[in-house]
């Protein structure tokens, strides 16, 4: 007996509203589509369009950019592209770029030689090398540091790279899929993402719809998650169905799965009677303190953008040095000895920088020891 139909006579009184038609009008059958596409659950126009797009892109061995909100299923799309492609028998390597430590991102992607840095006790192959012949999926690619973006661009252009600390180029045959929940065009405009890398990645684009754009798929997704969670016989009351259909789902399909898993904890007599409302958790308000890494990335981004536009800045290093000298003197309340110590330079060098026309210290200098 389909679980979306009448639950039981003792529930009928409590849930007198008729269930939404989406919950009673058939079920999604994953066997009627190619197996990799069966994981993209649903019958909506949006999901059918997505499956067609994935199938078309999979047949062409091109770099693909997968866009969509967090939790919408971008990695499932990447896995389906790989599974339908000519590379399906080779490796599929996925990495969340946002989770890579800044100082290890290059090593994770391209590998390193023994002794390349502290702790590198042995040679290690990177993800590009491991994916040779197959596919690499760069999730949240917008979070890569700018210097690693430059190295990634070289790999896409030449299909070769060097391990960190290495001296020889290694060639690879790998298909690159990348994903982001950010507006990459906007990040290019602000200097946080390289424009040339964006265009290299954006040969084909797939946009994954949010759950709000495919609400009619919620019943099929709930059935799918109940099977995944080992509870295929658990039924959903009409009240719970209405609650699931009316939510906004900012966390998309991932949030829906978590909601069903949580509801199973409180289900009675193999029935999810209702979906408890959860108050949104407000993140703590904290003041933003820029780090040196962020500041350096900003300077690098501005410099890269200026060079790419054909207008490299003049006297950049001198300008930065003079600005830091003036700032240090202000923070040291005019104490030149202290300001010089903070900048790790001697007082003569500090004085020379302060004498520059580019320098505007906020306080007068004094020769304290």
Beta strands, then each sheet from edge to edge (+ up, - down):
strand 1: 64-67
strand 2: 92-96
strand 3: 135-139
strand 4: 160-161
strand 5: 170-171
strand 6: 175-180
strand 7: 204-207
strand 8: 235-236
strand 9: 271-272
sheet 1: 2+ 3+ 6+ 1+ 7+
sheet 2: 4+ 5-
sheet 3: 8+ 9+
end
